[in-house]
Structures are given as C-alpha cells and as structure tokens.
Amino acid sequence: MNRKVWLRIFAACGILILISGCTILYQISDPLNPTPAVESRTSATTVVLRWEYADGSDVTFDVYMGRSANGMALIARNLTEPLVTVSDLVPNARYYWKVKAQNAFGQYRFSQVWSFEVVGGKHYALMIGVADYDTASDLKWTVNDANDIQTCLQHLSAEYINRQLLTRVVEEDVVTFFEELEEVFLEGDTFLFYFAGHGSYDYATSESYLAFSNGSKITVSELRNLISRLDGTVIVILDSCRSGGFTNLFSAREEIIADLDRFNRSFIEGLTQGARSAQTYILTAAKQTESSWEDAVLQNGIFSFFFADGLGHTGLANPLGPFNSTYDADVDSNKRITLDEMYDYAFANVNTYLKNIQQVQVFPANSDYILAEWE
C-alpha cells in the first residue's frame, strides 16, 4: 500500500476520532433520588414515580417496571419530564422499577433498580356517641347508635380499626384521636368519622358545630381542618342537629326551628369548601334547617337506625333485634352498597318514618363510591 493510501486512512481515522471525541462532550448522567423512596411502603394503588436528573440535560426517559427485578417491562417511552403516573397497583406486592435516560446521540444510562411496596389500605373508624351533657339535655340512644354502626362495620370485608368515644366525650378526646391517626394514616387508607350527639350553631363565628359533654365544640371549619390532614379517603356520617340535629322526640321542636331558620350554611357545604388530595364523602341526618330525631321504639336515632339497617342490621320488623345480615340498601344484590344506594335507602325510610320532617343529605350526589362490601 503506497504512502498516499495510508495518509488517507489515517486522515479518515482522525476524523472519526474527532467526531467520537466531540460526542463525549454531551455527558449523560444517572437518574437519581426516586420517589417513592427506595424500600418505602405506600397503601396507594395509583402512584406518581419521580426521579431527579441534572438541570439543562436534553434527554428523554424510558421507564421499566415489574413485580421482580428481572421481570421489568417498558411502561413509558420518550418522557420529557422526570415523572410518570402508574395505576391499578396490587396491594401487598413489591414493585421494581428503573429509568433509562437517553440523549439525541443515542447515548444512555440506566438508573439503579429501585423498589417500593404497596400495602393493603387500612380502614379506620371513630364512633362517637355523646349522651351526657352539662349544658344541654342528655340524650338517650346515642351510645346504641355508635355500637350498632360499629357492629355493621365488623361484618364487612374491610377490617376496620375501631375506636369508640361514648357517653361523656369532650373536644380534646377527638382532637387527640386525629393527631394519633395522622401519624399512621396513608394515602390509600380510609377513615370513617361517625358522630351522634347534639349539634348547634354559633352566631359569633357564623358556623355550625358538634357539641360535646362539657360545652366544648368542634365547628365545621375545625372539623374540616382535622380531616384535611389525612391524605386518604374520609367518610363523614353525622346524626346531629343543625346538620341535622339530634333531639328527643318529646322536646319542644317549635323553640328550635326559630333559630334554625337563620342558618346560612350546612355541614356539607362547610366540609366540602377547599380542596383535599383525596375524596370526602358525607351523609348527614337532616337538612341544615331541620332537627334529627331519636326514637324510644327504635332506641336509636332514626337516621342511625336506618343507616345501620341498610348495612345489614335489624329492621323495623324487629327493631331491637340483633344484626341479621339483610343489607337492605344493596338494591342490586351485588354485595356492595354505594354511597348513592345508602342515601336513597336512608332518605326514603327516614322520610317515611317521620312524615317528611327530616331529610337525609349527601355529598357528592349520585356517587358510585363503594361504601361497604362483604363476602
């Protein structure tokens, strides 16, 4: 081979080396700092996967995920932002994932393999039945109400972690419970807040409130603030006056109505003001201008009786009988009761029993949220 040929070859090689050297200037880094954190646990079945990458890097991302480190599949391609949402995750399973960062020249780097665990969402319930009042009339059947609702929860597929506050209850008891719950409550968890007791209205603050034994109270905004600390689903069931209220059938109703007509907001309106990261579902015993009644024949608040009846407890044929697994609110017999089914059942029965003087309220309307299910 003559000298000119060799010179051409070296020149070509030099050009290739120069080109190769230029591409090295476009450095590519490892994706770092994943969210969820490595080895973390969540009860959410929809998760946003996030990671960090050097600012100013012109790259795209591919994401791989699977139930084993060796079985990850491509779930997202050519992402321009360092995040992707994954849904329909299976509880009680570990997920592995990694990210491939790639630039326009085809260079790429993989992150380490990260993992997190999806735990089964837990169910919590606080059953409050206030009967003993210092500055208001005592109530007769609120403890029965709380006990009956708890009995219903014990027969559902979800295992509820129950706490009861009965007979003599003060505001501090409830606030302390929320503080303790906040420490363990996760995004995929569910909390049912049930209250049976007096409710009233504070004209100084222009707010309805739940009344407790010693004269303390929790206003709508205070309850909303307590709930807002919880990332998961919250179900609020209120059997109380003025959201509606909770009075003895034999008390003087006329004296109450004069005040009730001046209300300018209900518990439902107040509790749903402002955004939460997860949904709140609400059932109250009556309109904001109506009382909620308890009954000596049923030995329950009337709303609570039919709410429990719809969830499988005894009905009007044997009002003092034991839980009988009838689940009357399950109109389509699919072993599930939606919020809308429970509202329809409770509304119709309370309305009939009290001849249209107490009407159950719901939020949101026409919801297919599954309030209860069983085997």
Number of C-alpha atoms within 10 A of each C-alpha: 5 6 8 9 10 11 11 11 12 12 12 12 12 12 12 12 11 11 11 11 11 10 11 11 8 14 10 18 16 16 21 15 14 20 17 18 14 14 12 13 17 20 22 22 17 16 18 12 17 18 18 14 16 12 6 6 14 13 23 17 23 19 23 18 22 17 16 12 15 10 11 17 13 13 13 16 13 13 14 12 13 19 18 16 10 14 10 9 17 17 16 14 13 19 19 20 24 24 27 19 27 20 16 10 10 8 14 17 15 17 18 14 15 20 23 18 22 21 20 16 20 19 19 19 19 21 23 25 27 26 21 20 20 11 11 13 13 18 21 20 24 29 23 18 28 24 17 24 20 20 17 21 23 14 19 17 11 16 12 19 13 15 13 15 18 18 21 16 21 19 16 13 12 17 15 11 13 18 13 10 15 15 10 10 21 20 19 21 21 23 23 22 17 23 24 32 32 30 26 22 23 12 10 6 8 12 19 27 25 26 26 28 21 15 12 14 20 21 23 23 17 14 18 18 12 16 22 18 16 24 18 24 20 22 19 19 20 29 32 29 31 31 32 31 29 28 25 19 14 10 11 10 13 8 9 18 14 10 13 20 11 12 16 12 17 22 26 22 12 16 22 18 10 8 9 16 12 14 15 21 21 23 25 30 33 30 23 25 22 23 28 33 27 27 16 13 10 16 17 24 30 28 32 30 27 27 28 28 27 26 30 24 25 23 21 12 7 9 15 14 11 13 18 13 15 14 24 22 26 20 16 10 10 10 14 21 25 19 25 20 23 26 25 17 21 27 22 15 20 25 18 13 13 13 10 11 15 24 24 24 24 23 19 17 12 13 15 12 15 13 17 20 18 14 8
